[in-house]
Each structure stands twice: as structure tokens, then as C-alpha cells.
Amino acid sequence: MRPYYNYKKNLVTISLSIFILMMNGCKKDVQVETSFTQLASASVFNNPLTATAALTYIYSQMATNTNGESFAASQTFGLMADELTNHSTQTSNLQWYTNSMVATSNSGEWNNWYSYIYQANAIIAGVQNNGNISPLIQQQLIGESKFIRAFSHFYLTNSYGDVPLVTGTDYTINGSIKRTPQAQVYQQIINDLSSAENLLNAGYVDITDTLTTTERVRPNKSAAAALLARVYLYANKYDSAEIQSTLAINNVGLYSLCPNLSGPTNSVFLKNSTEAIWQIQTPLPAGQNTGDGSGFILTSAPSTGNTNSTSISPQLLSSFETNDKRKTNWIGTYITTTTPTATYLFPYKYKSYQVSTTSLASVTEYVMVLRLA
């Protein structure tokens, strides 16, 4: 396989986004057309503001690409596991539903994740030992970049098995990397997260990379520990998984279980809830709070397109025990107005469907990536 990603086009997009921010105050890996380091290091990494903008732009892409990576992952893995019933006629959705995915599919997952990896590698190369950026900010940016690289490789290897392991930006090398054994991919993920855990701030930092904020939209030490615990579970290293998960669970100054599973106050999937270890905010202005809410909530019969095209499967529905509050709070119902009527159940953890959000104050939900429970 030779999946392709247009890095030159993406680099232009990154550069434009950074400029706007400044003005406002399977055999081979993806083919790289140009070297990010050679072309952009002098301009992007010559001050902390643009370097940070390059990093946070990755999170913006995660929120918006293919209706958001959280929605894409939830839908595709739900289709693979038969937790969701597919109503789509799209080739990519059918491939996931029948466990016959190919990396060259137009669904975007492969190219998107390798794009994030490449950008993270470029930031690591451009920031480390950079005299224009203070050591403390270097530490935070490198820690987040290693977290992103690990996070991306984790979802790639759990989707496709053996995948190319990419840790550099040299296109002559990346263009010929063959699939790496999954055990080796996992070891790199563990190495990256262990390093990130040491580098990242204990709290949540704002755009300065040093001052803390209540917005839980950039990974911190606990996020690295939580993801590392999950990776250790997949790698059958249960003692290590317990150690890492305990680090996050015991951080009672930041995290506690929400008293409500849903609702307008003190519930799990609200922005910056006490259960949130890491969330992703949809860039504003936007027509939705989250891609998950917009993509899963049914206001009509399921479509044949990519979004709003699934329903809860009978297998998943029958697995809930009596009085399971997740079934009551996190599954929604749509009944058609046709005769005879048809009833469809859908994921309803996120309650906001499509709303015009122009300010952060109007946003009620963020995408939950890692949470305490």
C-alpha cells in the first residue's frame, strides 16, 4: 500500500492558520512532498507563539477532520465491534462494518493520523535545543508532541495491526518505511508516553505554555499516565497499568466522579467536567459543540452517508443489565413519522446536536478523550 497525504498543502494551511493567530493577537508510509523542517523551521520555530500555534493546530484538526477524530473513531470501532448497525452505503463505512479496511480508503483515518505524527515530529525537531524558545516551553511542547505521536500510533496499530513506525521528518526515510511489528510500535508508544509524563505540566496550560487554566484541552501529566495505563492493558502489563492509572485516580485535586451521568450541571460530558482528563474543543465559530453529537444524534431516519448513519445494534442493547443507568442516560430514541413507524436508538452521551457557537461561553460540551471513570 502507498497511502498518500499532501503535506505541502497541509503546511500551507498550518502557515496560514499561524499567520491568522499572530494577526489576532500496507507497505509504505505516506509520501512526503516536502520537508517541514527545511521549509518552515526558520519561520515557525523562531518564537514560542508560532511554535505553540503549530502544536495547538493539531488539536483543531483532530476536532474538525472527518467530523472529528473522536466521532470517526467511535463510529468506525463501533461498526467493527457490531455495537452499531450500519445504514450507510459509503465504501469506507462498509469496509469498517465488514472488517475489511484498506489504508488507501478515502475515509481519512490513515492519512489523518500520519499527518498528526508528521507534524508532531516536526515540532520536536524544530523546538528542541532551540535558543529562541525557553527550556520550560521546549519541555511542554516536546511533551505534548510525544503524547500526540503516541496517541496517533496507538489508534493506528489498533486499527490496522502492524503499521509503519514514523519518528522523523525525512521524507526519503519515511517514504520507504515498511510495516513495523505491533510489539515494536507498542514499545515506542510506551517510550513516548513515559517521556511525555516526565515533561508535561501537572496542570493544564494555556497558550503561554506555562500558566495554568481551567480549560482541559491540552494534555498534562495525568493524561499521559491515563493513556499509558490503557496502553499497558493492551500490552498485557497489568501491574504497570495499575501503577499509571492510580497516578491519575489519586490526583483528587483535579479529578472526581461526576454526580450526574447527564444534565446541565455536574455531568460527565460537559466541558471541563471533573471527570475530564483530556478533552478536545471544536474551534470557534462552529455549528456544533462536538462532532460526536452532530454525527450520532438522529433527528430523522439514519442516512446513507457518513454521519447520522448508524443506530445502536441489538447486540449492544441486549448487553445492558436491568436498571443500567448508561442505557437510560446515554442512549437516545428517534421514532419516524412514517407509517408504519420505525424506532432507532442512537448514542446520546453528547446532548447537543447542531447549534451556532460563536463564543466559548455558548459552548456546553467538549469531546471527551480521556476521563476518570
BADO-250384 format. One record per residue (C-alpha): x, y, z. Coordinates in steps of 0.25 Angstrom, whole numbers, plus 5000, padded with zeros to 4 digits. Example, Ala and Ser with C-alpha at 12.3 -4.5 7.8 and 13.67 -1.06 7.14 Angstrom:
BEGIN
<rec><X>5049</X><Y>4982</Y><Z>5031</Z></rec>
<rec><X>5055</X><Y>4996</Y><Z>5029</Z></rec>
% end
This chain:
BEGIN
<rec><X>5000</X><Y>5000</Y><Z>5000</Z></rec>
<rec><X>5005</X><Y>5014</Y><Z>4997</Z></rec>
<rec><X>4995</X><Y>5023</Y><Z>5004</Z></rec>
<rec><X>4997</X><Y>5038</Y><Z>5001</Z></rec>
<rec><X>4996</X><Y>5051</Y><Z>5009</Z></rec>
<rec><X>4998</X><Y>5064</Y><Z>5003</Z></rec>
<rec><X>5008</X><Y>5070</Y><Z>5013</Z></rec>
<rec><X>5011</X><Y>5083</Y><Z>5005</Z></rec>
<rec><X>4996</X><Y>5086</Y><Z>5004</Z></rec>
<rec><X>4995</X><Y>5084</Y><Z>5019</Z></rec>
<rec><X>5007</X><Y>5092</Y><Z>5022</Z></rec>
<rec><X>5001</X><Y>5104</Y><Z>5015</Z></rec>
<rec><X>4989</X><Y>5102</Y><Z>5023</Z></rec>
<rec><X>4997</X><Y>5102</Y><Z>5036</Z></rec>
<rec><X>5005</X><Y>5114</Y><Z>5032</Z></rec>
<rec><X>4992</X><Y>5122</Y><Z>5029</Z></rec>
<rec><X>4986</X><Y>5118</Y><Z>5042</Z></rec>
<rec><X>4998</X><Y>5122</Y><Z>5049</Z></rec>
<rec><X>4998</X><Y>5136</Y><Z>5042</Z></rec>
<rec><X>4984</X><Y>5138</Y><Z>5046</Z></rec>
<rec><X>4987</X><Y>5135</Y><Z>5060</Z></rec>
<rec><X>4998</X><Y>5145</Y><Z>5060</Z></rec>
<rec><X>4990</X><Y>5155</Y><Z>5053</Z></rec>
<rec><X>4979</X><Y>5153</Y><Z>5064</Z></rec>
<rec><X>4988</X><Y>5154</Y><Z>5075</Z></rec>
<rec><X>5001</X><Y>4993</Y><Z>5014</Z></rec>
<rec><X>5016</X><Y>4994</Y><Z>5011</Z></rec>
<rec><X>5020</X><Y>5009</Y><Z>5011</Z></rec>
<rec><X>5017</X><Y>5021</Y><Z>5019</Z></rec>
<rec><X>5010</X><Y>5033</Y><Z>5014</Z></rec>
<rec><X>5018</X><Y>5040</Y><Z>5003</Z></rec>
<rec><X>5024</X><Y>5054</Y><Z>5007</Z></rec>
<rec><X>5025</X><Y>5064</Y><Z>4997</Z></rec>
<rec><X>5034</X><Y>5074</Y><Z>5004</Z></rec>
<rec><X>5042</X><Y>5075</Y><Z>5017</Z></rec>
<rec><X>5035</X><Y>5082</Y><Z>5028</Z></rec>
<rec><X>5048</X><Y>5084</Y><Z>5035</Z></rec>
<rec><X>5055</X><Y>5090</Y><Z>5023</Z></rec>
<rec><X>5044</X><Y>5099</Y><Z>5019</Z></rec>
<rec><X>5037</X><Y>5104</Y><Z>5032</Z></rec>
<rec><X>5047</X><Y>5103</Y><Z>5043</Z></rec>
<rec><X>5053</X><Y>5117</Y><Z>5042</Z></rec>
<rec><X>5039</X><Y>5124</Y><Z>5042</Z></rec>
<rec><X>5030</X><Y>5115</Y><Z>5050</Z></rec>
<rec><X>5040</X><Y>5111</Y><Z>5061</Z></rec>
<rec><X>5047</X><Y>5125</Y><Z>5063</Z></rec>
<rec><X>5038</X><Y>5129</Y><Z>5074</Z></rec>
<rec><X>5029</X><Y>5122</Y><Z>5085</Z></rec>
<rec><X>5016</X><Y>5127</Y><Z>5079</Z></rec>
<rec><X>5017</X><Y>5121</Y><Z>5066</Z></rec>
<rec><X>5023</X><Y>5108</Y><Z>5071</Z></rec>
<rec><X>5011</X><Y>5107</Y><Z>5080</Z></rec>
<rec><X>5001</X><Y>5111</Y><Z>5069</Z></rec>
<rec><X>5007</X><Y>5099</Y><Z>5061</Z></rec>
<rec><X>5004</X><Y>5090</Y><Z>5072</Z></rec>
<rec><X>4990</X><Y>5094</Y><Z>5076</Z></rec>
<rec><X>4986</X><Y>5094</Y><Z>5061</Z></rec>
<rec><X>4988</X><Y>5079</Y><Z>5062</Z></rec>
<rec><X>4976</X><Y>5078</Y><Z>5072</Z></rec>
<rec><X>4968</X><Y>5087</Y><Z>5063</Z></rec>
<rec><X>4970</X><Y>5077</Y><Z>5052</Z></rec>
<rec><X>4966</X><Y>5066</Y><Z>5062</Z></rec>
<rec><X>4953</X><Y>5073</Y><Z>5065</Z></rec>
<rec><X>4949</X><Y>5076</Y><Z>5050</Z></rec>
<rec><X>4955</X><Y>5065</Y><Z>5041</Z></rec>
<rec><X>4944</X><Y>5056</Y><Z>5036</Z></rec>
<rec><X>4935</X><Y>5062</Y><Z>5046</Z></rec>
<rec><X>4945</X><Y>5060</Y><Z>5057</Z></rec>
<rec><X>4954</X><Y>5048</Y><Z>5061</Z></rec>
<rec><X>4946</X><Y>5045</Y><Z>5073</Z></rec>
<rec><X>4934</X><Y>5043</Y><Z>5065</Z></rec>
<rec><X>4941</X><Y>5035</Y><Z>5054</Z></rec>
<rec><X>4948</X><Y>5026</Y><Z>5064</Z></rec>
<rec><X>4935</X><Y>5024</Y><Z>5072</Z></rec>
<rec><X>4927</X><Y>5021</Y><Z>5059</Z></rec>
<rec><X>4938</X><Y>5012</Y><Z>5052</Z></rec>
<rec><X>4941</X><Y>5004</Y><Z>5064</Z></rec>
<rec><X>4926</X><Y>5003</Y><Z>5068</Z></rec>
<rec><X>4924</X><Y>4997</Y><Z>5054</Z></rec>
<rec><X>4935</X><Y>4988</Y><Z>5055</Z></rec>
<rec><X>4930</X><Y>4982</Y><Z>5068</Z></rec>
<rec><X>4916</X><Y>4981</Y><Z>5063</Z></rec>
<rec><X>4912</X><Y>4991</Y><Z>5074</Z></rec>
<rec><X>4906</X><Y>5000</Y><Z>5063</Z></rec>
<rec><X>4897</X><Y>4996</Y><Z>5052</Z></rec>
<rec><X>4901</X><Y>5002</Y><Z>5039</Z></rec>
<rec><X>4891</X><Y>5009</Y><Z>5030</Z></rec>
<rec><X>4902</X><Y>5015</Y><Z>5021</Z></rec>
<rec><X>4905</X><Y>5012</Y><Z>5006</Z></rec>
<rec><X>4919</X><Y>5019</Y><Z>5007</Z></rec>
<rec><X>4930</X><Y>5010</Y><Z>5003</Z></rec>
<rec><X>4938</X><Y>5014</Y><Z>5016</Z></rec>
<rec><X>4927</X><Y>5011</Y><Z>5025</Z></rec>
<rec><X>4924</X><Y>4997</Y><Z>5019</Z></rec>
<rec><X>4939</X><Y>4994</Y><Z>5020</Z></rec>
<rec><X>4939</X><Y>4996</Y><Z>5035</Z></rec>
<rec><X>4926</X><Y>4989</Y><Z>5037</Z></rec>
<rec><X>4931</X><Y>4977</Y><Z>5030</Z></rec>
<rec><X>4945</X><Y>4978</Y><Z>5036</Z></rec>
<rec><X>4952</X><Y>4979</Y><Z>5022</Z></rec>
<rec><X>4958</X><Y>4993</Y><Z>5023</Z></rec>
<rec><X>4969</X><Y>4997</Y><Z>5014</Z></rec>
<rec><X>4979</X><Y>5009</Y><Z>5017</Z></rec>
<rec><X>4976</X><Y>5015</Y><Z>5003</Z></rec>
<rec><X>4961</X><Y>5017</Y><Z>5006</Z></rec>
<rec><X>4956</X><Y>5031</Y><Z>5005</Z></rec>
<rec><X>4951</X><Y>5030</Y><Z>5020</Z></rec>
<rec><X>4963</X><Y>5038</Y><Z>5024</Z></rec>
<rec><X>4967</X><Y>5031</Y><Z>5037</Z></rec>
<rec><X>4981</X><Y>5026</Y><Z>5032</Z></rec>
<rec><X>4985</X><Y>5039</Y><Z>5025</Z></rec>
<rec><X>4980</X><Y>5048</Y><Z>5037</Z></rec>
<rec><X>4987</X><Y>5040</Y><Z>5048</Z></rec>
<rec><X>5000</X><Y>5040</Y><Z>5040</Z></rec>
<rec><X>4998</X><Y>5055</Y><Z>5037</Z></rec>
<rec><X>4998</X><Y>5057</Y><Z>5052</Z></rec>
<rec><X>5010</X><Y>5049</Y><Z>5054</Z></rec>
<rec><X>5018</X><Y>5056</Y><Z>5044</Z></rec>
<rec><X>5014</X><Y>5070</Y><Z>5050</Z></rec>
<rec><X>5018</X><Y>5065</Y><Z>5064</Z></rec>
<rec><X>5031</X><Y>5060</Y><Z>5059</Z></rec>
<rec><X>5034</X><Y>5074</Y><Z>5052</Z></rec>
<rec><X>5031</X><Y>5081</Y><Z>5065</Z></rec>
<rec><X>5040</X><Y>5072</Y><Z>5073</Z></rec>
<rec><X>5051</X><Y>5074</Y><Z>5063</Z></rec>
<rec><X>5049</X><Y>5089</Y><Z>5062</Z></rec>
<rec><X>5047</X><Y>5092</Y><Z>5077</Z></rec>
<rec><X>5058</X><Y>5084</Y><Z>5084</Z></rec>
<rec><X>5071</X><Y>5091</Y><Z>5086</Z></rec>
<rec><X>5065</X><Y>5104</Y><Z>5080</Z></rec>
<rec><X>5071</X><Y>5116</Y><Z>5086</Z></rec>
<rec><X>5059</X><Y>5125</Y><Z>5083</Z></rec>
<rec><X>5050</X><Y>5117</Y><Z>5092</Z></rec>
<rec><X>5052</X><Y>5115</Y><Z>5107</Z></rec>
<rec><X>5055</X><Y>5102</Y><Z>5112</Z></rec>
<rec><X>5042</X><Y>5101</Y><Z>5120</Z></rec>
<rec><X>5033</X><Y>5104</Y><Z>5108</Z></rec>
<rec><X>5042</X><Y>5094</Y><Z>5100</Z></rec>
<rec><X>5039</X><Y>5083</Y><Z>5110</Z></rec>
<rec><X>5024</X><Y>5086</Y><Z>5109</Z></rec>
<rec><X>5023</X><Y>5086</Y><Z>5094</Z></rec>
<rec><X>5032</X><Y>5073</Y><Z>5093</Z></rec>
<rec><X>5024</X><Y>5066</Y><Z>5103</Z></rec>
<rec><X>5011</X><Y>5069</Y><Z>5096</Z></rec>
<rec><X>5017</X><Y>5065</Y><Z>5083</Z></rec>
<rec><X>5021</X><Y>5052</Y><Z>5088</Z></rec>
<rec><X>5008</X><Y>5050</Y><Z>5094</Z></rec>
<rec><X>5001</X><Y>5053</Y><Z>5081</Z></rec>
<rec><X>5011</X><Y>5043</Y><Z>5073</Z></rec>
<rec><X>5008</X><Y>5032</Y><Z>5083</Z></rec>
<rec><X>4993</X><Y>5035</Y><Z>5083</Z></rec>
<rec><X>4993</X><Y>5034</Y><Z>5068</Z></rec>
<rec><X>5001</X><Y>5021</Y><Z>5067</Z></rec>
<rec><X>4992</X><Y>5015</Y><Z>5077</Z></rec>
<rec><X>4980</X><Y>5017</Y><Z>5069</Z></rec>
<rec><X>4987</X><Y>5013</Y><Z>5056</Z></rec>
<rec><X>4992</X><Y>5000</Y><Z>5061</Z></rec>
<rec><X>4979</X><Y>4996</Y><Z>5068</Z></rec>
<rec><X>4972</X><Y>4999</Y><Z>5054</Z></rec>
<rec><X>4982</X><Y>4992</Y><Z>5045</Z></rec>
<rec><X>4991</X><Y>4983</Y><Z>5053</Z></rec>
<rec><X>5006</X><Y>4985</Y><Z>5048</Z></rec>
<rec><X>5007</X><Y>4999</Y><Z>5043</Z></rec>
<rec><X>5019</X><Y>5008</Y><Z>5039</Z></rec>
<rec><X>5026</X><Y>5014</Y><Z>5051</Z></rec>
<rec><X>5030</X><Y>5028</Y><Z>5048</Z></rec>
<rec><X>5038</X><Y>5037</Y><Z>5057</Z></rec>
<rec><X>5045</X><Y>5046</Y><Z>5048</Z></rec>
<rec><X>5042</X><Y>5056</Y><Z>5037</Z></rec>
<rec><X>5052</X><Y>5052</Y><Z>5026</Z></rec>
<rec><X>5043</X><Y>5049</Y><Z>5014</Z></rec>
<rec><X>5054</X><Y>5040</Y><Z>5008</Z></rec>
<rec><X>5053</X><Y>5031</Y><Z>5020</Z></rec>
<rec><X>5038</X><Y>5032</Y><Z>5023</Z></rec>
<rec><X>5035</X><Y>5029</Y><Z>5008</Z></rec>
<rec><X>5041</X><Y>5015</Y><Z>5010</Z></rec>
<rec><X>5037</X><Y>5010</Y><Z>5024</Z></rec>
<rec><X>5031</X><Y>4997</Y><Z>5023</Z></rec>
<rec><X>5020</X><Y>4992</Y><Z>5033</Z></rec>
<rec><X>5026</X><Y>4990</Y><Z>5047</Z></rec>
<rec><X>5023</X><Y>4979</Y><Z>5056</Z></rec>
<rec><X>5012</X><Y>4983</Y><Z>5066</Z></rec>
<rec><X>5020</X><Y>4979</Y><Z>5078</Z></rec>
<rec><X>5031</X><Y>4989</Y><Z>5074</Z></rec>
<rec><X>5020</X><Y>5000</Y><Z>5071</Z></rec>
<rec><X>5015</X><Y>4998</Y><Z>5085</Z></rec>
<rec><X>5029</X><Y>4999</Y><Z>5091</Z></rec>
<rec><X>5031</X><Y>5013</Y><Z>5084</Z></rec>
<rec><X>5017</X><Y>5017</Y><Z>5089</Z></rec>
<rec><X>5021</X><Y>5014</Y><Z>5103</Z></rec>
<rec><X>5035</X><Y>5021</Y><Z>5102</Z></rec>
<rec><X>5028</X><Y>5033</Y><Z>5097</Z></rec>
<rec><X>5017</X><Y>5034</Y><Z>5107</Z></rec>
<rec><X>5027</X><Y>5031</Y><Z>5119</Z></rec>
<rec><X>5036</X><Y>5043</Y><Z>5113</Z></rec>
<rec><X>5023</X><Y>5051</Y><Z>5112</Z></rec>
<rec><X>5019</X><Y>5048</Y><Z>5126</Z></rec>
<rec><X>5032</X><Y>5054</Y><Z>5131</Z></rec>
<rec><X>5032</X><Y>5066</Y><Z>5122</Z></rec>
<rec><X>5018</X><Y>5071</Y><Z>5123</Z></rec>
<rec><X>5012</X><Y>5081</Y><Z>5133</Z></rec>
<rec><X>5004</X><Y>5075</Y><Z>5145</Z></rec>
<rec><X>4993</X><Y>5085</Y><Z>5142</Z></rec>
<rec><X>4986</X><Y>5090</Y><Z>5129</Z></rec>
<rec><X>4994</X><Y>5101</Y><Z>5122</Z></rec>
<rec><X>4989</X><Y>5112</Y><Z>5114</Z></rec>
<rec><X>4994</X><Y>5118</Y><Z>5101</Z></rec>
<rec><X>5007</X><Y>5123</Y><Z>5109</Z></rec>
<rec><X>5011</X><Y>5108</Y><Z>5111</Z></rec>
<rec><X>5014</X><Y>5112</Y><Z>5126</Z></rec>
<rec><X>5002</X><Y>5118</Y><Z>5132</Z></rec>
<rec><X>4991</X><Y>5108</Y><Z>5137</Z></rec>
<rec><X>4976</X><Y>5109</Y><Z>5132</Z></rec>
<rec><X>4963</X><Y>5102</Y><Z>5135</Z></rec>
<rec><X>4962</X><Y>5098</Y><Z>5121</Z></rec>
<rec><X>4965</X><Y>5083</Y><Z>5120</Z></rec>
<rec><X>4968</X><Y>5083</Y><Z>5105</Z></rec>
<rec><X>4983</X><Y>5081</Y><Z>5105</Z></rec>
<rec><X>4989</X><Y>5068</Y><Z>5111</Z></rec>
<rec><X>4996</X><Y>5068</Y><Z>5124</Z></rec>
<rec><X>5004</X><Y>5058</Y><Z>5133</Z></rec>
<rec><X>4991</X><Y>5051</Y><Z>5137</Z></rec>
<rec><X>4987</X><Y>5050</Y><Z>5122</Z></rec>
<rec><X>5000</X><Y>5043</Y><Z>5119</Z></rec>
<rec><X>4998</X><Y>5034</Y><Z>5131</Z></rec>
<rec><X>4984</X><Y>5030</Y><Z>5127</Z></rec>
<rec><X>4987</X><Y>5027</Y><Z>5113</Z></rec>
<rec><X>5000</X><Y>5020</Y><Z>5117</Z></rec>
<rec><X>4991</X><Y>5011</Y><Z>5126</Z></rec>
<rec><X>4982</X><Y>5008</Y><Z>5115</Z></rec>
<rec><X>4994</X><Y>5004</Y><Z>5106</Z></rec>
<rec><X>4999</X><Y>4995</Y><Z>5117</Z></rec>
<rec><X>4986</X><Y>4988</Y><Z>5118</Z></rec>
<rec><X>4987</X><Y>4985</Y><Z>5103</Z></rec>
<rec><X>5001</X><Y>4980</Y><Z>5105</Z></rec>
<rec><X>4997</X><Y>4971</Y><Z>5116</Z></rec>
<rec><X>5005</X><Y>4979</Y><Z>5126</Z></rec>
<rec><X>4995</X><Y>4979</Y><Z>5137</Z></rec>
<rec><X>5004</X><Y>4983</Y><Z>5149</Z></rec>
<rec><X>5009</X><Y>4995</Y><Z>5141</Z></rec>
<rec><X>4995</X><Y>4999</Y><Z>5136</Z></rec>
<rec><X>4990</X><Y>4999</Y><Z>5151</Z></rec>
<rec><X>5002</X><Y>5008</Y><Z>5155</Z></rec>
<rec><X>4999</X><Y>5018</Y><Z>5144</Z></rec>
<rec><X>4984</X><Y>5018</Y><Z>5146</Z></rec>
<rec><X>4986</X><Y>5020</Y><Z>5161</Z></rec>
<rec><X>4994</X><Y>5033</Y><Z>5158</Z></rec>
<rec><X>4982</X><Y>5039</Y><Z>5151</Z></rec>
<rec><X>4972</X><Y>5034</Y><Z>5160</Z></rec>
<rec><X>4979</X><Y>5039</Y><Z>5173</Z></rec>
<rec><X>4980</X><Y>5053</Y><Z>5167</Z></rec>
<rec><X>4968</X><Y>5057</Y><Z>5175</Z></rec>
<rec><X>4971</X><Y>5072</Y><Z>5174</Z></rec>
<rec><X>4967</X><Y>5071</Y><Z>5159</Z></rec>
<rec><X>4958</X><Y>5059</Y><Z>5157</Z></rec>
<rec><X>4946</X><Y>5053</Y><Z>5163</Z></rec>
<rec><X>4934</X><Y>5046</Y><Z>5158</Z></rec>
<rec><X>4922</X><Y>5054</Y><Z>5154</Z></rec>
<rec><X>4909</X><Y>5052</Y><Z>5162</Z></rec>
<rec><X>4901</X><Y>5052</Y><Z>5149</Z></rec>
<rec><X>4902</X><Y>5044</Y><Z>5136</Z></rec>
<rec><X>4895</X><Y>5055</Y><Z>5128</Z></rec>
<rec><X>4889</X><Y>5068</Y><Z>5130</Z></rec>
<rec><X>4892</X><Y>5083</Y><Z>5130</Z></rec>
<rec><X>4901</X><Y>5083</Y><Z>5143</Z></rec>
<rec><X>4911</X><Y>5074</Y><Z>5149</Z></rec>
<rec><X>4910</X><Y>5063</Y><Z>5138</Z></rec>
<rec><X>4921</X><Y>5055</Y><Z>5131</Z></rec>
<rec><X>4922</X><Y>5061</Y><Z>5117</Z></rec>
<rec><X>4921</X><Y>5075</Y><Z>5119</Z></rec>
<rec><X>4933</X><Y>5084</Y><Z>5116</Z></rec>
<rec><X>4943</X><Y>5083</Y><Z>5127</Z></rec>
<rec><X>4936</X><Y>5073</Y><Z>5136</Z></rec>
<rec><X>4942</X><Y>5068</Y><Z>5148</Z></rec>
<rec><X>4944</X><Y>5054</Y><Z>5141</Z></rec>
<rec><X>4951</X><Y>5060</Y><Z>5129</Z></rec>
<rec><X>4966</X><Y>5057</Y><Z>5128</Z></rec>
<rec><X>4967</X><Y>5062</Y><Z>5114</Z></rec>
<rec><X>4956</X><Y>5068</Y><Z>5104</Z></rec>
<rec><X>4956</X><Y>5074</Y><Z>5091</Z></rec>
<rec><X>4949</X><Y>5087</Y><Z>5088</Z></rec>
<rec><X>4943</X><Y>5089</Y><Z>5074</Z></rec>
<rec><X>4950</X><Y>5102</Y><Z>5068</Z></rec>
<rec><X>4940</X><Y>5114</Y><Z>5068</Z></rec>
<rec><X>4932</X><Y>5119</Y><Z>5061</Z></rec>
<rec><X>4925</X><Y>5106</Y><Z>5059</Z></rec>
<rec><X>4911</X><Y>5100</Y><Z>5056</Z></rec>
<rec><X>4913</X><Y>5089</Y><Z>5067</Z></rec>
<rec><X>4918</X><Y>5087</Y><Z>5081</Z></rec>
<rec><X>4924</X><Y>5073</Y><Z>5077</Z></rec>
<rec><X>4926</X><Y>5064</Y><Z>5064</Z></rec>
<rec><X>4920</X><Y>5053</Y><Z>5073</Z></rec>
<rec><X>4907</X><Y>5060</Y><Z>5076</Z></rec>
<rec><X>4905</X><Y>5065</Y><Z>5062</Z></rec>
<rec><X>4909</X><Y>5051</Y><Z>5056</Z></rec>
<rec><X>4902</X><Y>5042</Y><Z>5064</Z></rec>
<rec><X>4889</X><Y>5049</Y><Z>5069</Z></rec>
<rec><X>4877</X><Y>5045</Y><Z>5060</Z></rec>
<rec><X>4866</X><Y>5055</Y><Z>5056</Z></rec>
<rec><X>4861</X><Y>5046</Y><Z>5045</Z></rec>
<rec><X>4863</X><Y>5032</Y><Z>5040</Z></rec>
<rec><X>4878</X><Y>5028</Y><Z>5038</Z></rec>
<rec><X>4885</X><Y>5034</Y><Z>5026</Z></rec>
<rec><X>4892</X><Y>5026</Y><Z>5015</Z></rec>
<rec><X>4904</X><Y>5036</Y><Z>5016</Z></rec>
<rec><X>4916</X><Y>5036</Y><Z>5026</Z></rec>
<rec><X>4909</X><Y>5044</Y><Z>5038</Z></rec>
<rec><X>4896</X><Y>5041</Y><Z>5045</Z></rec>
<rec><X>4896</X><Y>5027</Y><Z>5038</Z></rec>
<rec><X>4897</X><Y>5017</Y><Z>5050</Z></rec>
<rec><X>4888</X><Y>5012</Y><Z>5061</Z></rec>
<rec><X>4890</X><Y>5004</Y><Z>5073</Z></rec>
<rec><X>4891</X><Y>4990</Y><Z>5070</Z></rec>
<rec><X>4882</X><Y>4979</Y><Z>5076</Z></rec>
<rec><X>4895</X><Y>4972</Y><Z>5081</Z></rec>
<rec><X>4899</X><Y>4984</Y><Z>5089</Z></rec>
<rec><X>4885</X><Y>4988</Y><Z>5094</Z></rec>
<rec><X>4883</X><Y>4973</Y><Z>5100</Z></rec>
<rec><X>4897</X><Y>4974</Y><Z>5107</Z></rec>
<rec><X>4892</X><Y>4985</Y><Z>5117</Z></rec>
<rec><X>4887</X><Y>4979</Y><Z>5131</Z></rec>
<rec><X>4874</X><Y>4983</Y><Z>5137</Z></rec>
<rec><X>4874</X><Y>4998</Y><Z>5142</Z></rec>
<rec><X>4887</X><Y>5001</Y><Z>5136</Z></rec>
<rec><X>4887</X><Y>5016</Y><Z>5136</Z></rec>
<rec><X>4896</X><Y>5017</Y><Z>5124</Z></rec>
<rec><X>4885</X><Y>5011</Y><Z>5116</Z></rec>
<rec><X>4875</X><Y>5021</Y><Z>5122</Z></rec>
<rec><X>4884</X><Y>5033</Y><Z>5120</Z></rec>
<rec><X>4893</X><Y>5031</Y><Z>5108</Z></rec>
<rec><X>4884</X><Y>5025</Y><Z>5098</Z></rec>
<rec><X>4874</X><Y>5033</Y><Z>5091</Z></rec>
<rec><X>4862</X><Y>5029</Y><Z>5083</Z></rec>
<rec><X>4856</X><Y>5034</Y><Z>5069</Z></rec>
<rec><X>4843</X><Y>5029</Y><Z>5064</Z></rec>
<rec><X>4839</X><Y>5032</Y><Z>5050</Z></rec>
<rec><X>4827</X><Y>5039</Y><Z>5046</Z></rec>
<rec><X>4824</X><Y>5030</Y><Z>5034</Z></rec>
<rec><X>4814</X><Y>5018</Y><Z>5034</Z></rec>
<rec><X>4818</X><Y>5008</Y><Z>5039</Z></rec>
<rec><X>4827</X><Y>5015</Y><Z>5049</Z></rec>
<rec><X>4841</X><Y>5011</Y><Z>5051</Z></rec>
<rec><X>4849</X><Y>5013</Y><Z>5064</Z></rec>
<rec><X>4864</X><Y>5015</Y><Z>5064</Z></rec>
<rec><X>4873</X><Y>5016</Y><Z>5076</Z></rec>
<rec><X>4886</X><Y>5024</Y><Z>5076</Z></rec>
<rec><X>4898</X><Y>5028</Y><Z>5084</Z></rec>
<rec><X>4894</X><Y>5040</Y><Z>5093</Z></rec>
<rec><X>4905</X><Y>5043</Y><Z>5102</Z></rec>
<rec><X>4906</X><Y>5057</Y><Z>5096</Z></rec>
<rec><X>4893</X><Y>5064</Y><Z>5096</Z></rec>
<rec><X>4896</X><Y>5076</Y><Z>5087</Z></rec>
<rec><X>4893</X><Y>5073</Y><Z>5072</Z></rec>
<rec><X>4895</X><Y>5085</Y><Z>5064</Z></rec>
<rec><X>4896</X><Y>5099</Y><Z>5070</Z></rec>
<rec><X>4902</X><Y>5112</Y><Z>5066</Z></rec>
<rec><X>4914</X><Y>5114</Y><Z>5075</Z></rec>
<rec><X>4922</X><Y>5127</Y><Z>5073</Z></rec>
<rec><X>4927</X><Y>5129</Y><Z>5087</Z></rec>
<rec><X>4933</X><Y>5120</Y><Z>5097</Z></rec>
<rec><X>4922</X><Y>5124</Y><Z>5107</Z></rec>
<rec><X>4912</X><Y>5118</Y><Z>5098</Z></rec>
<rec><X>4919</X><Y>5104</Y><Z>5097</Z></rec>
<rec><X>4914</X><Y>5094</Y><Z>5107</Z></rec>
<rec><X>4921</X><Y>5081</Y><Z>5103</Z></rec>
<rec><X>4935</X><Y>5077</Y><Z>5099</Z></rec>
<rec><X>4939</X><Y>5064</Y><Z>5093</Z></rec>
<rec><X>4944</X><Y>5054</Y><Z>5104</Z></rec>
<rec><X>4956</X><Y>5047</Y><Z>5100</Z></rec>
<rec><X>4961</X><Y>5042</Y><Z>5114</Z></rec>
<rec><X>4953</X><Y>5042</Y><Z>5126</Z></rec>
<rec><X>4954</X><Y>5038</Y><Z>5141</Z></rec>
<rec><X>4943</X><Y>5027</Y><Z>5141</Z></rec>
% end
